[in-house]
Amino acid sequence: MSDQEDTRLQALFAEANEPLVDDNFTSQVMLLTRKRKMQWYLVGAILFALALTVASQFLQPLQSIALLVTDVLSIELIDVGDSAVAWILTPINNLATVLVVLAKGLRMSWRKVQKASFAN
């Protein structure tokens, strides 16, 4: 390599080595980020307050519906009395258990149908 090419390379590297003028770029980006973050917090707080207001208006009717559903799902299938057997069978001796087992069976069947290959 000649001296002339060497001086050209040194000039190019010296040109590229000049510091960049940032004009507080980083601080501006951080300020904008903080502003956006605070805006999202404000939107979240407003939505939360709105949800609480709506929930407080519908709390009593929703609680009544939940109690009715609980009463229906806890209906005993077989009357076994107050014996020790009744205490053992209580978790599975109700309508909710039948519905859960039925839903689980339907889900398992659906998955088998989805995975089935109908090619010969």
C-alpha positions in Angstrom: 0.0 0.0 0.0 1.4 3.4 -0.9 1.8 6.4 1.4 -0.8 8.3 -0.7 -3.5 5.6 0.0 -2.5 5.5 3.6 -3.0 9.2 4.1 -6.4 9.0 2.3 -7.5 6.2 4.6 -6.4 8.2 7.6 -8.3 11.2 6.4 -11.5 9.1 6.0 -11.1 7.6 9.5 -10.5 11.0 10.9 -13.6 12.3 9.3 -15.7 9.5 10.6 -14.2 9.9 14.1 -15.8 13.3 14.6 -18.3 13.4 17.5 -21.9 13.5 16.6 -24.0 16.5 17.8 -26.9 15.0 19.8 -28.7 18.2 20.8 -30.0 16.5 23.9 -31.6 13.7 21.8 -31.5 11.2 24.7 -33.2 13.5 27.2 -35.9 14.4 24.7 -36.6 10.7 24.0 -36.8 10.0 27.7 -39.1 12.9 28.4 -41.4 11.8 25.6 -41.3 8.2 27.0 -42.2 9.4 30.5 -45.1 11.5 29.1 -46.5 8.6 27.2 -46.2 6.3 30.2 -48.0 8.8 32.4 -50.8 9.1 29.7 -51.2 5.3 29.8 -51.4 5.4 33.6 -54.0 8.1 33.5 -56.1 6.2 30.9 -55.8 3.0 33.0 -56.9 4.9 36.2 -59.9 6.4 34.4 -60.9 3.0 33.0 -60.5 1.4 36.4 -62.7 4.1 38.0 -65.3 3.6 35.3 -65.2 -0.2 35.8 -65.7 0.3 39.5 -68.6 2.6 39.0 -70.3 0.2 36.6 -69.6 -2.7 38.9 -71.1 -0.9 41.9 -74.3 -0.3 39.9 -74.7 -3.9 38.9 -73.3 -5.6 42.0 -76.6 -6.5 43.6 -78.2 -8.1 40.5 -75.0 -9.9 39.7 -74.7 -11.3 43.2 -78.3 -12.5 43.0 -77.6 -14.3 39.7 -74.5 -15.9 41.2 -76.5 -17.2 44.1 -79.1 -18.6 41.9 -76.5 -20.4 39.7 -74.8 -21.7 42.8 -78.1 -23.1 44.1 -78.9 -24.8 40.8 -75.5 -26.3 40.4 -75.4 -27.7 43.9 -78.5 -29.8 43.5 -77.9 -33.3 44.9 -78.3 -36.1 42.4 -78.8 -38.9 44.9 -80.1 -38.4 48.5 -77.7 -40.2 50.7 -78.7 -38.6 54.0 -76.3 -37.2 56.7 -74.0 -40.2 57.0 -70.3 -40.3 56.6 -70.8 -41.5 53.0 -72.7 -38.3 52.3 -69.7 -36.2 53.4 -67.4 -38.3 51.1 -69.8 -38.1 48.1 -70.7 -34.4 48.5 -68.1 -33.1 46.1 -69.2 -35.4 43.3 -72.9 -35.8 44.1 -74.2 -32.6 42.4 -75.2 -31.2 39.0 -72.0 -29.2 38.6 -69.9 -32.4 38.6 -72.1 -33.9 35.8 -71.7 -30.7 33.7 -67.9 -30.6 34.2 -67.6 -34.3 33.3 -69.8 -33.8 30.2 -67.8 -30.7 29.1 -64.5 -32.6 29.6 -65.8 -35.5 27.5 -67.0 -33.2 24.7 -63.6 -31.5 24.7 -61.7 -34.8 24.5 -64.0 -35.9 21.7 -63.5 -32.7 19.8 -59.8 -32.9 20.1 -59.8 -36.5 18.8 -61.9 -35.4 15.9 -59.6 -32.6 15.1 -56.5 -34.8 15.2 -58.1 -37.6 13.2 -56.8 -38.4 9.8 -59.4 -39.3 7.2 -56.9 -40.3 4.5 -56.8 -43.9 3.5 
